[in-house]
Amino acid sequence: MLALLLVLVAPAAEVDKCLSCHEHLGAITLESGESLPLAVDREAFFRSGHMRSIACSECHAELRNTDGMHPVQRPRSRREYAIAASEQCQKCHFNDYKASLDGVHRAQIVSGRLGAAVCSDCHGAHDISPPGNPRTKISLTCAACHAKVAAAYMKSVHGEALRSGNEDVPACTDCHRAHDIEDPRTGEWRLRSPQMCGSCHTDAARMDKYGLATGVLQTYLTDFHGATARLQSRGKGEVPVVALCTDCHGVHDIARASDPASPVMKANLLATCRKCHAGAGADFPAAWLAHSEPSAARAPLVYAVKVFYQFLIPFMIGGLALQVFLHLWRIVVNR
């Protein structure tokens, strides 16, 4: 108990010592001419995820064991300071830090594009709070850099539901992940998008709430588009040459299928098909079963052909196997 008390009291004492100056300080001018604020909001810090359990010197290691006024450090620019400071997060959050090294943001920074997000851009610095509480905060965080994408998402069926407090719809990190974010423009990433959509749309408990079918992924994978996509994913094709979920339904601007503006609405379906099939005639969309399994009531001709082949193929294979067996049996008997 005494050891635990010391662990909690020591950081609190250091925090109080640092804040005695830093909650009143102004800003310094950096080499770039930018202004870097030195003030820390005491109340915001104590509301943060770190609260009083982490001493200031855990993150500002260069100031450990300083007494009183410490030397003023002047980094070249605010951006370079933020990038350098984010390296301190790995001390406690190594798994997340390691994952971020494989992400598109880190790749951008390595290539010299310093505006890409680092830890503090998404989580804050002294005012760190749970990143997904509420879930709308996730999309608002991403919107700081991806404003146009976020605006489109917020108007979509997913975004509108999220703003209303619905926990069932995906936020940005459900599709793009949080730390090891991949470049969504690559062919390999796009080819995985049907499984990504299916992670929600095959969840029976979740879909039942909204009267949505759960067979959409399976029906997609069994038709021409889905079968081709599966073949391409096995070959690690870089440029998909077949329609994926996002090609028909949209990406961030997904609308309800019943929305008059939806690209999969019957009135708009021909224009959607013509994005790939430029010469498609007016009756072209009629060949699509709209994620429905053929039945006697819906697409009876397709259903009849399906049933016919369900009997024909086993009959032919069984007959062939029987013929081979009888042939071998005749050879053995004649000996």
C-alpha positions in Angstrom: 0.0 0.0 0.0 2.9 2.4 0.9 4.6 1.6 -2.4 1.4 2.3 -4.4 1.0 5.6 -2.5 4.5 6.6 -3.4 3.9 5.8 -7.0 0.8 8.1 -7.1 2.2 10.9 -4.9 5.6 11.3 -6.7 4.1 12.1 -10.1 1.5 14.4 -8.5 4.2 16.4 -6.8 6.1 16.8 -10.0 3.0 17.8 -11.9 2.1 20.4 -9.3 5.6 21.8 -9.4 5.6 22.1 -13.2 2.1 23.5 -13.4 2.9 26.2 -10.8 4.7 27.9 -13.7 3.2 26.4 -16.8 -0.4 27.3 -16.2 0.6 30.9 -16.2 3.2 31.0 -19.0 2.8 32.6 -22.4 4.6 31.4 -25.6 8.0 31.3 -27.1 9.0 32.1 -30.7 10.6 29.3 -32.6 13.3 29.4 -35.3 10.6 29.2 -38.0 9.0 32.3 -36.5 6.0 30.4 -35.2 4.7 30.8 -31.7 4.7 27.8 -29.4 2.4 28.1 -26.3 3.9 27.0 -23.0 0.7 27.2 -20.9 -1.0 24.0 -19.8 -4.6 24.1 -18.7 -4.6 22.5 -15.2 -8.2 21.4 -15.3 -7.9 19.9 -18.8 -4.8 18.0 -17.8 -6.5 16.6 -14.7 -9.4 15.5 -16.8 -7.1 13.7 -19.3 -6.3 10.0 -19.5 -2.9 10.6 -17.8 -4.3 12.6 -15.0 -1.9 12.6 -12.0 -0.5 9.1 -12.6 2.3 10.1 -15.0 4.9 12.6 -14.1 5.8 15.4 -16.6 9.3 14.1 -17.0 8.0 10.7 -18.3 7.2 12.5 -21.6 9.7 15.4 -21.2 12.6 13.2 -20.3 15.2 15.9 -21.1 13.9 17.9 -18.1 14.2 15.1 -15.6 15.8 16.1 -12.3 15.8 19.8 -13.2 15.3 22.1 -10.2 13.5 25.4 -10.6 13.8 27.1 -13.9 15.0 24.8 -16.7 16.7 25.8 -19.9 14.3 27.0 -22.6 14.3 24.7 -25.6 13.5 26.2 -29.0 12.8 23.6 -31.6 13.0 24.6 -35.3 9.2 24.5 -35.9 6.0 23.4 -34.1 5.6 20.5 -36.6 9.0 19.1 -36.0 8.5 19.5 -32.2 5.2 17.5 -32.4 6.8 14.7 -34.4 9.7 14.4 -32.1 7.5 14.5 -29.0 5.3 11.7 -30.4 8.3 9.3 -30.0 7.8 9.5 -26.2 4.4 7.7 -26.5 6.1 4.4 -27.3 7.3 4.1 -23.7 3.8 3.2 -22.5 2.0 2.5 -25.7 4.5 0.4 -27.6 2.1 -1.9 -29.5 0.1 1.1 -30.9 3.4 2.9 -31.7 4.8 -0.2 -33.5 1.5 -0.5 -35.5 1.7 3.1 -36.5 5.2 2.5 -38.1 3.4 0.5 -40.8 0.7 3.1 -41.3 0.2 5.5 -44.2 0.7 8.5 -41.9 4.2 7.4 -40.9 5.1 6.7 -44.5 4.1 10.3 -45.4 6.4 11.7 -42.6 9.3 9.5 -43.7 8.8 10.8 -47.3 9.1 14.4 -46.0 5.4 15.3 -45.8 5.5 16.5 -42.2 1.8 17.4 -42.1 0.7 13.8 -41.6 -0.8 12.9 -38.3 1.2 11.9 -35.2 -0.1 10.8 -31.8 -0.8 14.2 -30.4 -2.8 15.3 -33.5 -5.4 12.6 -32.8 -5.2 12.1 -29.1 -4.1 15.6 -27.9 -1.0 16.4 -25.7 -2.0 17.4 -22.2 -5.7 17.1 -22.7 -5.7 13.4 -23.7 -9.1 11.7 -23.4 -10.6 8.4 -24.6 -10.5 8.5 -28.4 -13.8 6.8 -29.0 -16.0 8.4 -26.3 -18.3 9.4 -27.8 -17.9 7.6 -31.1 -18.6 10.7 -33.0 -15.3 12.0 -31.7 -13.5 9.6 -34.0 -14.8 11.1 -37.1 -14.4 14.6 -35.8 -10.8 13.9 -35.1 -10.2 12.6 -38.6 -12.1 15.6 -40.0 -9.3 17.9 -38.8 -7.2 16.7 -41.7 -9.8 15.0 -44.0 -12.5 17.7 -44.0 -14.0 16.9 -47.4 -14.2 13.1 -46.7 -15.6 13.7 -43.3 -18.3 16.1 -44.7 -19.4 13.5 -47.2 -19.4 10.8 -44.5 -21.5 12.9 -42.1 -24.2 13.2 -44.7 -24.2 9.5 -45.5 -26.5 6.9 -43.9 -23.7 5.8 -41.6 -22.7 9.3 -40.6 -26.3 10.5 -39.9 -26.9 7.4 -37.7 -23.6 8.0 -35.9 -24.5 11.6 -35.1 -27.8 10.4 -33.7 -25.9 8.2 -31.2 -26.3 4.8 -33.1 -23.4 2.5 -32.0 -24.0 0.0 -34.8 -22.7 2.0 -37.7 -19.0 2.2 -38.6 -16.8 5.2 -37.7 -13.6 5.9 -39.6 -11.4 3.5 -37.6 -13.8 0.6 -38.2 -12.9 0.6 -41.9 -9.4 2.2 -41.9 -8.2 1.0 -38.4 -6.5 3.4 -36.0 -2.7 3.1 -36.0 -1.7 0.9 -38.8 -3.8 2.7 -41.4 -3.2 1.5 -44.9 -3.4 3.6 -48.1 -7.0 2.9 -49.3 -6.0 3.7 -52.9 -4.0 0.5 -53.4 -5.5 -2.3 -55.3 -4.8 -4.8 -52.5 -6.7 -2.7 -49.9 -9.7 -2.2 -52.3 -9.9 -6.0 -53.0 -10.4 -6.5 -49.2 -13.2 -4.0 -49.0 -16.1 -6.6 -49.5 -15.0 -8.5 -46.4 -14.7 -5.2 -44.6 -18.3 -4.3 -45.5 -19.4 -7.9 -44.7 -18.0 -7.6 -41.1 -21.2 -5.6 -40.3 -23.6 -6.7 -43.1 -23.3 -10.4 -42.2 -24.0 -9.8 -38.5 -27.5 -11.2 -38.1 -28.2 -9.6 -34.7 -27.2 -6.2 -36.0 -28.9 -6.4 -39.4 -32.2 -7.7 -37.9 -32.6 -4.3 -36.0 -32.9 -2.6 -39.4 -34.6 -5.2 -41.5 -31.5 -5.7 -43.7 -30.5 -9.0 -45.3 -27.3 -10.7 -44.2 -26.7 -12.6 -47.5 -25.4 -9.6 -49.4 -21.7 -10.6 -49.1 -22.4 -14.3 -50.1 -24.5 -13.3 -53.1 -21.9 -10.9 -54.2 -19.1 -13.5 -53.9 -21.1 -16.1 -55.9 -21.8 -13.8 -58.8 -19.4 -12.8 -61.6 -18.1 -9.6 -59.8 -17.4 -11.4 -56.5 -15.9 -14.5 -58.1 -13.5 -12.3 -60.1 -12.6 -10.3 -57.1 -11.7 -13.4 -55.2 -9.5 -14.6 -58.0 -7.8 -11.3 -58.1 -7.2 -11.2 -54.4 -5.5 -14.6 -54.5 -3.2 -13.2 -57.2 -2.5 -10.0 -55.2 -3.7 -7.9 -58.2 -2.8 -4.2 -57.8 -5.6 -2.8 -59.9 -9.1 -4.3 -59.5 -10.8 -4.8 -62.8 -14.2 -5.7 -61.3 -16.9 -3.9 -59.4 -16.5 -3.9 -55.6 -19.1 -2.8 -53.0 -17.8 0.8 -53.1 -18.1 1.1 -56.9 -21.8 0.7 -56.7 -22.8 2.0 -53.3 -20.2 4.7 -52.9 -17.4 5.1 -50.4 -18.0 7.7 -47.7 -21.3 9.0 -49.2 -23.2 5.8 -49.0 -27.0 6.3 -49.1 -29.9 4.1 -48.2 -30.8 1.8 -51.0 -34.3 3.3 -51.0 -32.9 6.9 -51.2 -33.8 8.4 -54.6 -30.2 9.6 -54.9 -28.7 6.2 -54.2 -26.7 4.9 -57.2 -28.3 1.4 -56.7 -31.8 2.8 -56.9 -33.6 1.3 -59.9 -33.8 4.7 -61.7 -30.1 5.2 -61.3 -28.8 1.7 -61.8 -28.1 2.0 -65.5 -25.9 5.0 -64.9 -24.1 3.0 -62.2 -23.5 0.0 -64.5 -22.3 2.3 -67.3 -19.4 3.4 -65.2 -17.8 0.1 -66.1 -20.0 -1.1 -69.0 -20.1 2.0 -71.2 -22.3 0.4 -73.9 -24.9 -1.1 -71.6 -28.5 -1.0 -72.9 -31.6 0.0 -70.9 -32.3 -3.7 -70.0 -28.7 -4.4 -68.8 -29.5 -3.9 -65.0 -32.3 -6.5 -65.3 -29.6 -9.2 -65.3 -28.6 -8.3 -61.8 -30.5 -10.1 -58.9 -29.9 -7.3 -56.4 -28.2 -9.5 -53.8 -31.1 -11.8 -53.8 -31.0 -15.6 -54.1 -33.0 -16.7 -57.1 -36.3 -18.3 -56.1 -39.5 -19.5 -57.8 -41.1 -16.2 -57.0 -38.1 -14.1 -57.9 -36.2 -14.9 -61.1 -38.0 -18.2 -61.7 -36.0 -19.0 -64.9 -32.7 -18.6 -63.1 -34.0 -20.6 -60.2 -35.1 -23.4 -62.5 -31.7 -23.6 -64.2 -30.0 -23.6 -60.8 -32.2 -26.5 -59.6 -31.7 -28.4 -62.9 -27.9 -28.2 -62.5 -28.1 -29.2 -58.8 -29.5 -32.5 -60.0 -27.7 -32.8 -63.3 -24.1 -32.3 -62.0 -24.3 -34.9 -59.2 -26.1 -37.3 -61.6 -23.3 -37.0 -64.2 -20.5 -37.3 -61.7 -22.2 -40.2 -59.9 -22.8 -41.9 -63.3 -19.2 -41.4 -64.3 -18.0 -42.9 -61.0 -20.4 -45.8 -61.4 -19.1 -46.4 -64.9 -15.5 -46.5 -63.8 -16.3 -48.8 -60.9 -18.2 -51.2 -63.1 -15.4 -51.2 -65.7 -12.8 -52.0 -63.0 -15.1 -54.7 -61.6 -15.5 -56.3 -65.0 -11.7 -56.4 -65.4 -11.3 -58.1 -62.0 -14.1 -60.6 -62.8 -12.7 -61.5 -66.2 -9.4 -62.5 -64.7 
